[in-house]
Amino acid sequence: MSTVYGYCRVSTSGQKLDTQRQVLRQYDENIKLIEDKSTGRNKDREGLTKLMNTLQAGDTIVITRIDRIARNVKDLLVIAEELETKGVTFVILDLKGDRVNTSTSMGKFMITVLGAVAELEINTLDEKRKAGMQLAKENGKHIGRKADLTLDNPSVQEAIRKYQEGKKPVTMICEEHNINRMKFYRLLKRHGITKEATL
């Protein structure tokens, strides 16, 4: 027997689920509610994970708005695709004032349009990023990760001298000269500097 699930979520502990519960029960009074209370953006949505593992072909999952189930459009499309694979109907009660139901051809079309819009956004942002990097390069600005330490840096030279003396641990030397410890080790390795060697 197919089941209608209502998924609701609040993003902060101060928010309440009452409004979402009410709207979902108006859709189906026998709806089985699954709830998540996320207190951090990167926290797992345990309720949603359990629900996705429980769903059977013929079931329906209902949400009030996109942002209740997905962090962004890309996330939504991944979920929608998984639901379609499982043979589960996906209902969004309010998508810019419209109701979306993937059991209808119009509902499927709207999800497809969302996918196209998301892909266009990603491609546009990527083009802007590349254009920005090219402009920065033309203006002589450094692009990408900050360069590793160099031997012509007086602070680095002093740190190497102390390292070769062998009287202080590397951690302390790096702290004294405000140098990243991993970058310092990379510099030593790159130039073959040991405690016995000299600059």
C-alpha positions as a Markdown table, in Angstrom:
| # | Residue | x | y | z |
|---|---|---|---|---|
| 1 | Met | 0.0 | 0.0 | 0.0 |
| 2 | Ser | 1.4 | 3.4 | -1.0 |
| 3 | Thr | 2.1 | 6.0 | 1.7 |
| 4 | Val | 2.0 | 9.8 | 1.6 |
| 5 | Tyr | 4.9 | 11.4 | 3.5 |
| 6 | Gly | 5.2 | 15.0 | 4.4 |
| 7 | Tyr | 8.7 | 16.3 | 5.0 |
| 8 | Cys | 9.3 | 19.4 | 7.0 |
| 9 | Arg | 12.4 | 21.1 | 8.3 |
| 10 | Val | 13.5 | 24.2 | 10.2 |
| 11 | Ser | 17.0 | 25.6 | 9.8 |
| 12 | Thr | 17.4 | 27.0 | 13.3 |
| 13 | Ser | 16.4 | 25.9 | 16.8 |
| 14 | Gly | 14.3 | 29.0 | 17.3 |
| 15 | Gln | 12.0 | 28.2 | 14.3 |
| 16 | Lys | 8.8 | 26.1 | 14.7 |
| 17 | Leu | 7.4 | 23.3 | 12.5 |
| 18 | Asp | 3.7 | 24.2 | 13.2 |
| 19 | Thr | 3.0 | 26.1 | 10.0 |
| 20 | Gln | 4.5 | 23.4 | 7.8 |
| 21 | Arg | 2.7 | 20.6 | 9.7 |
| 22 | Gln | -0.6 | 22.4 | 9.2 |
| 23 | Val | -0.1 | 23.0 | 5.5 |
| 24 | Leu | 0.9 | 19.4 | 4.9 |
| 25 | Arg | -2.1 | 18.0 | 6.8 |
| 26 | Gln | -4.3 | 20.2 | 4.7 |
| 27 | Tyr | -3.0 | 18.4 | 1.7 |
| 28 | Asp | -3.7 | 15.0 | 3.2 |
| 29 | Glu | -5.1 | 14.5 | 6.7 |
| 30 | Asn | -3.5 | 11.0 | 6.9 |
| 31 | Ile | -0.1 | 12.2 | 5.8 |
| 32 | Lys | 2.9 | 10.7 | 7.7 |
| 33 | Leu | 5.1 | 13.6 | 8.8 |
| 34 | Ile | 8.9 | 13.3 | 8.8 |
| 35 | Glu | 10.7 | 16.2 | 10.5 |
| 36 | Asp | 14.2 | 17.6 | 10.8 |
| 37 | Lys | 15.5 | 20.3 | 13.0 |
| 38 | Ser | 18.9 | 21.4 | 11.6 |
| 39 | Thr | 21.0 | 23.6 | 13.8 |
| 40 | Gly | 23.9 | 24.0 | 11.3 |
| 41 | Arg | 24.1 | 24.4 | 7.5 |
| 42 | Asn | 26.3 | 21.3 | 7.2 |
| 43 | Lys | 24.5 | 19.0 | 9.5 |
| 44 | Asp | 23.1 | 15.8 | 8.0 |
| 45 | Arg | 19.3 | 15.7 | 7.5 |
| 46 | Glu | 18.7 | 12.5 | 9.4 |
| 47 | Gly | 15.0 | 12.5 | 8.9 |
| 48 | Leu | 15.3 | 13.0 | 5.2 |
| 49 | Thr | 18.0 | 10.3 | 4.9 |
| 50 | Lys | 15.8 | 7.8 | 6.8 |
| 51 | Leu | 12.8 | 8.8 | 4.6 |
| 52 | Met | 14.7 | 8.3 | 1.4 |
| 53 | Asn | 15.7 | 4.8 | 2.5 |
| 54 | Thr | 12.1 | 4.0 | 3.5 |
| 55 | Leu | 10.3 | 5.1 | 0.3 |
| 56 | Gln | 8.7 | 2.5 | -1.9 |
| 57 | Ala | 7.5 | 2.7 | -5.5 |
| 58 | Gly | 4.1 | 4.4 | -5.5 |
| 59 | Asp | 4.7 | 6.5 | -2.4 |
| 60 | Thr | 4.4 | 10.3 | -2.4 |
| 61 | Ile | 6.6 | 12.8 | -0.7 |
| 62 | Val | 5.1 | 16.3 | -0.1 |
| 63 | Ile | 7.0 | 19.5 | 0.9 |
| 64 | Thr | 5.7 | 23.0 | 1.4 |
| 65 | Arg | 8.6 | 24.8 | -0.4 |
| 66 | Ile | 11.9 | 23.9 | -2.1 |
| 67 | Asp | 14.1 | 25.3 | 0.7 |
| 68 | Arg | 12.6 | 22.9 | 3.2 |
| 69 | Ile | 14.2 | 19.9 | 1.5 |
| 70 | Ala | 17.1 | 21.3 | -0.6 |
| 71 | Arg | 19.9 | 23.7 | 0.0 |
| 72 | Asn | 19.9 | 24.8 | -3.6 |
| 73 | Val | 18.5 | 23.9 | -7.0 |
| 74 | Lys | 21.3 | 21.4 | -7.7 |
| 75 | Asp | 20.5 | 19.6 | -4.4 |
| 76 | Leu | 16.8 | 19.6 | -5.3 |
| 77 | Leu | 17.4 | 18.1 | -8.7 |
| 78 | Val | 19.5 | 15.3 | -7.2 |
| 79 | Ile | 16.7 | 14.5 | -4.8 |
| 80 | Ala | 14.0 | 14.7 | -7.5 |
| 81 | Glu | 16.0 | 12.4 | -9.8 |
| 82 | Glu | 16.4 | 9.8 | -6.9 |
| 83 | Leu | 12.7 | 10.0 | -6.2 |
| 84 | Glu | 11.9 | 9.4 | -9.9 |
| 85 | Thr | 14.2 | 6.4 | -10.0 |
| 86 | Lys | 12.4 | 5.0 | -7.0 |
| 87 | Gly | 9.0 | 5.6 | -8.6 |
| 88 | Val | 8.0 | 8.1 | -6.0 |
| 89 | Thr | 5.8 | 11.1 | -6.7 |
| 90 | Phe | 7.2 | 14.4 | -5.6 |
| 91 | Val | 4.9 | 17.3 | -4.7 |
| 92 | Ile | 5.9 | 20.8 | -4.0 |
| 93 | Leu | 3.0 | 22.8 | -2.6 |
| 94 | Asp | 4.4 | 26.2 | -3.3 |
| 95 | Leu | 6.9 | 26.9 | -6.1 |
| 96 | Lys | 6.5 | 30.6 | -6.7 |
| 97 | Gly | 2.8 | 30.3 | -6.2 |
| 98 | Asp | 2.4 | 27.1 | -8.3 |
| 99 | Arg | 2.0 | 23.5 | -7.1 |
| 100 | Val | 4.3 | 21.0 | -8.7 |
| 101 | Asn | 3.4 | 17.3 | -8.9 |
| 102 | Thr | 5.9 | 15.0 | -10.7 |
| 103 | Ser | 3.2 | 12.5 | -11.4 |
| 104 | Thr | 1.9 | 14.9 | -14.1 |
| 105 | Ser | 3.6 | 15.8 | -17.3 |
| 106 | Met | 3.5 | 19.5 | -16.3 |
| 107 | Gly | 5.2 | 18.7 | -13.0 |
| 108 | Lys | 8.0 | 16.8 | -14.7 |
| 109 | Phe | 8.4 | 19.7 | -17.1 |
| 110 | Met | 8.8 | 22.2 | -14.3 |
| 111 | Ile | 11.5 | 20.1 | -12.7 |
| 112 | Thr | 13.3 | 19.8 | -16.0 |
| 113 | Val | 13.1 | 23.6 | -16.5 |
| 114 | Leu | 14.6 | 24.1 | -13.0 |
| 115 | Gly | 17.4 | 21.8 | -14.0 |
| 116 | Ala | 18.0 | 23.9 | -17.2 |
| 117 | Val | 18.0 | 27.1 | -15.2 |
| 118 | Ala | 20.5 | 25.7 | -12.6 |
| 119 | Glu | 22.8 | 24.5 | -15.4 |
| 120 | Leu | 22.6 | 27.9 | -17.1 |
| 121 | Glu | 23.5 | 29.6 | -13.8 |
| 122 | Ile | 26.5 | 27.3 | -13.2 |
| 123 | Asn | 27.8 | 27.9 | -16.7 |
| 124 | Thr | 27.3 | 31.7 | -16.4 |
| 125 | Leu | 29.1 | 31.8 | -13.1 |
| 126 | Asp | 31.9 | 29.7 | -14.5 |
| 127 | Glu | 32.3 | 32.1 | -17.5 |
| 128 | Lys | 32.3 | 35.1 | -15.2 |
| 129 | Arg | 34.9 | 33.5 | -12.9 |
| 130 | Lys | 37.2 | 32.7 | -15.9 |
| 131 | Ala | 36.8 | 36.2 | -17.3 |
| 132 | Gly | 37.6 | 37.7 | -13.9 |
| 133 | Met | 40.7 | 35.5 | -13.6 |
| 134 | Gln | 41.9 | 36.5 | -17.1 |
| 135 | Leu | 41.4 | 40.2 | -16.3 |
| 136 | Ala | 43.3 | 39.8 | -13.1 |
| 137 | Lys | 46.2 | 38.0 | -14.9 |
| 138 | Glu | 46.3 | 40.8 | -17.5 |
| 139 | Asn | 46.6 | 43.3 | -14.7 |
| 140 | Gly | 49.5 | 41.4 | -13.1 |
| 141 | Lys | 47.6 | 40.1 | -10.1 |
| 142 | His | 48.5 | 36.7 | -8.6 |
| 143 | Ile | 45.8 | 34.1 | -9.2 |
| 144 | Gly | 45.2 | 31.0 | -7.2 |
| 145 | Arg | 46.8 | 29.6 | -4.0 |
| 146 | Lys | 49.3 | 31.8 | -2.2 |
| 147 | Ala | 52.9 | 31.0 | -3.3 |
| 148 | Asp | 55.0 | 28.9 | -1.0 |
| 149 | Leu | 57.8 | 30.4 | 1.1 |
| 150 | Thr | 60.9 | 31.7 | -0.7 |
| 151 | Leu | 64.6 | 31.8 | 0.3 |
| 152 | Asp | 64.9 | 35.6 | -0.4 |
| 153 | Asn | 62.5 | 36.3 | 2.5 |
| 154 | Pro | 64.6 | 37.6 | 5.5 |
| 155 | Ser | 62.2 | 36.1 | 8.0 |
| 156 | Val | 62.5 | 32.7 | 6.2 |
| 157 | Gln | 66.3 | 33.0 | 6.2 |
| 158 | Glu | 66.3 | 33.6 | 9.9 |
| 159 | Ala | 64.0 | 30.7 | 10.5 |
| 160 | Ile | 66.3 | 28.4 | 8.5 |
| 161 | Arg | 69.3 | 29.6 | 10.5 |
| 162 | Lys | 67.6 | 28.7 | 13.8 |
| 163 | Tyr | 66.4 | 25.4 | 12.3 |
| 164 | Gln | 70.0 | 24.5 | 11.3 |
| 165 | Glu | 71.2 | 25.4 | 14.8 |
| 166 | Gly | 68.9 | 22.7 | 16.1 |
| 167 | Lys | 68.3 | 24.4 | 19.4 |
| 168 | Lys | 64.5 | 25.1 | 18.9 |
| 169 | Pro | 61.7 | 22.9 | 17.6 |
| 170 | Val | 60.3 | 23.8 | 14.2 |
| 171 | Thr | 56.9 | 24.6 | 15.6 |
| 172 | Met | 58.4 | 27.3 | 17.9 |
| 173 | Ile | 60.6 | 28.7 | 15.1 |
| 174 | Cys | 57.6 | 29.0 | 12.8 |
| 175 | Glu | 55.5 | 30.7 | 15.5 |
| 176 | Glu | 58.2 | 33.2 | 16.2 |
| 177 | His | 58.4 | 34.1 | 12.5 |
| 178 | Asn | 54.7 | 33.8 | 11.7 |
| 179 | Ile | 55.4 | 31.1 | 9.1 |
| 180 | Asn | 53.2 | 28.2 | 8.1 |
| 181 | Arg | 54.9 | 25.0 | 9.5 |
| 182 | Met | 53.9 | 22.8 | 6.5 |
| 183 | Lys | 55.1 | 25.4 | 4.0 |
| 184 | Phe | 58.4 | 25.7 | 5.9 |
| 185 | Tyr | 58.8 | 21.9 | 5.7 |
| 186 | Arg | 58.1 | 22.0 | 2.0 |
| 187 | Leu | 60.7 | 24.8 | 1.5 |
| 188 | Leu | 63.3 | 22.7 | 3.4 |
| 189 | Lys | 62.6 | 19.6 | 1.3 |
| 190 | Arg | 62.5 | 21.6 | -2.0 |
| 191 | His | 65.9 | 23.1 | -1.4 |
| 192 | Gly | 67.4 | 20.0 | 0.3 |
| 193 | Ile | 68.1 | 22.0 | 3.5 |
| 194 | Thr | 69.1 | 19.9 | 6.5 |
| 195 | Lys | 70.4 | 20.8 | 9.9 |
| 196 | Glu | 73.9 | 20.1 | 8.7 |
| 197 | Ala | 73.7 | 22.1 | 5.5 |
| 198 | Thr | 74.3 | 25.8 | 5.1 |
| 199 | Leu | 72.5 | 28.4 | 3.0 |
